[in-house]
Amino acid sequence: MPNFVFAFHGGHTPEGEEEQAKMMAEWGAWYGELGPNIVDPGNPVGMSKTVSKDGVADNGGANPLSGYSVISADSIDAATELAKGCPMVKHGNGSVEVAEVHHIEM
């Protein structure tokens, strides 16, 4: 079964312990739904830098990454269906980019 990266964009840092607990419970419930499909639950990420031939920018690009996970699914369509349950998608404050991981020998 192929693996897929879920690249999270957007979202927000919870304000206060109550909001943090609620958000963590929502993410925990969604991860519970994903169950054995989770390969690497990933993590949120901090500020990013964009490296290009023109130099380094501190802006994270047009759509900065806010976190990632790796899941397994039968197809990109199946992975996309799983991504629809993401709390950021449900609340409308973020998005999930879904991309298949291609394994190559180095």
Secondary structure, DSSP 8 states (H G I E B T S, - for coil): --EEEEEEEE-----HHHHHHHHHHHHHHHHHHHGGGEEEEEEE-----EEETTEEETT--SS-EEEEEEEE-SSHHHHHHHHTT-HHHHHTSEEEEEEE------
